[in-house]
Amino acid sequence: MNRNDVTEKIIAAKVSKGIQWAAVAKRVGQSKEWTTAACLGQMTLDARQAKVIGKIFGLSAEEQKWLQVVPCKGSLPTPVPTDPLIYRWYEIVSVYGTTIKELIHEEFGDGIMSAIDFSMDIQRQADPKGDRVQVVLSGKFLPYKTY
């Protein structure tokens, strides 16, 4: 057994039971974005969170322990994603990445936006021309230091 086996079991239980990530997040006490990432093997849960996830998805004590192991982050199977939705994110970064970098550096200076001290919010926006996906990413600015 490994973390990927637990992830697959969670996904299978989600599908078979008709579970929604927002409902899982509410029981875990975290955002739906972080909770989903954790259930998909990209975050580390503490013992309490793992127990809640275990109860929801029918995981054994051993499987719950795997949820508490620090994962190897990065879940894409190929360097260039082939899934259409994920590819669009790749395309956004390919087209607008230099613009994002330039504007962050102009506003904050030389540094990076953290993906560790980070939050994300995904919402549906009703629109008469077709609903829109709103994604808000918020990461702490970390300046490069001289030494």
C-alpha positions in Angstrom: 0.0 0.0 0.0 1.1 3.6 -0.7 -0.3 7.1 -0.8 -1.5 6.7 -4.4 -3.5 3.6 -3.4 -5.2 5.7 -0.7 -5.9 8.5 -3.2 -7.5 6.1 -5.6 -9.7 4.6 -2.8 -10.8 8.1 -1.8 -11.8 8.9 -5.4 -13.6 5.6 -5.8 -15.6 6.2 -2.6 -16.4 9.8 -3.6 -17.8 8.6 -6.9 -19.7 5.6 -5.5 -21.2 7.6 -2.6 -21.8 10.9 -4.5 -19.7 12.9 -2.1 -19.0 16.6 -2.8 -15.6 18.1 -1.9 -17.3 21.2 -0.2 -19.1 18.8 2.2 -15.9 17.0 3.0 -14.1 20.3 3.6 -16.8 21.5 6.0 -16.3 18.3 8.1 -12.5 18.7 8.0 -12.7 22.4 8.9 -10.6 23.6 6.0 -11.2 25.2 2.6 -12.6 23.0 -0.2 -9.5 23.8 -2.3 -7.0 22.7 0.4 -9.1 19.7 1.4 -9.4 18.5 -2.2 -5.7 18.8 -2.7 -5.1 16.8 0.5 -7.5 14.1 -0.6 -5.8 13.9 -4.0 -2.4 13.4 -2.3 -0.9 16.8 -2.4 -1.1 17.9 1.2 -0.4 16.4 4.6 -3.3 15.9 7.0 -2.9 15.9 10.8 -4.2 13.0 12.8 -7.6 14.6 13.5 -8.1 15.5 9.8 -7.0 12.0 8.7 -9.6 10.4 11.0 -12.4 12.6 9.6 -11.4 11.7 6.1 -11.1 8.1 7.1 -14.6 8.1 8.4 -16.1 9.8 5.3 -14.3 7.6 2.8 -14.2 4.3 4.8 -10.4 4.2 5.3 -8.6 1.8 7.6 -6.3 3.0 10.4 -3.3 2.2 8.2 -4.7 4.1 5.2 -5.3 7.1 7.6 -1.6 7.0 8.5 -0.7 7.4 4.8 -2.7 10.7 4.8 -0.3 12.0 7.4 2.8 11.2 5.4 4.4 14.2 3.6 3.7 13.6 -0.1 5.9 14.0 -3.1 4.1 17.1 -4.5 3.3 17.5 -8.1 0.5 15.3 -9.6 0.8 15.7 -13.4 1.8 12.6 -15.3 3.5 14.5 -18.1 5.6 17.7 -18.4 3.0 19.3 -20.7 -0.4 18.4 -19.4 -2.8 16.6 -21.8 -6.0 17.0 -19.8 -7.8 20.0 -21.5 -8.7 21.8 -18.4 -5.2 21.5 -16.9 -3.7 22.3 -20.2 -5.5 25.7 -20.2 -3.8 26.5 -17.0 -0.5 25.6 -18.6 -1.5 27.9 -21.5 -2.3 30.7 -19.2 1.1 30.5 -17.6 2.8 30.2 -21.0 1.0 33.3 -22.3 0.7 35.4 -19.2 3.6 34.1 -17.0 6.0 36.8 -18.0 3.4 39.4 -17.5 2.5 38.1 -14.1 6.2 38.0 -13.2 6.9 41.5 -14.5 3.9 43.1 -12.7 4.8 41.3 -9.4 8.4 42.4 -9.6 7.3 46.0 -10.5 5.0 46.1 -7.5 7.0 44.1 -4.9 10.6 43.9 -6.2 12.8 40.8 -6.8 11.2 37.8 -5.2 8.5 35.1 -5.6 4.9 34.4 -4.7 4.8 31.6 -2.2 2.9 28.4 -3.0 3.4 27.4 0.7 1.9 30.5 2.4 -0.9 30.4 -0.1 -4.6 30.3 -0.5 -7.0 29.7 -3.4 -10.7 30.3 -3.8 -12.7 28.9 -6.8 -16.2 30.1 -7.3 -18.9 29.9 -10.0 -20.0 33.3 -11.4 -23.4 33.4 -13.1 -23.2 35.2 -16.5 -26.0 35.5 -19.1 -23.4 34.6 -21.8 -22.3 31.5 -19.9 -21.2 30.9 -16.4 -17.6 31.9 -15.5 -15.0 30.3 -13.4 -13.4 32.7 -10.9 -10.1 31.6 -9.4 -8.4 33.8 -6.8 -4.8 32.9 -5.9 -3.2 34.6 -2.9 0.4 33.9 -2.0 2.8 35.7 0.4 5.5 37.6 -1.3 9.0 36.3 -0.5 11.8 38.7 -1.4 15.2 37.4 -2.4 17.8 38.2 0.2 21.3 39.4 -0.2 24.1 37.7 1.8 
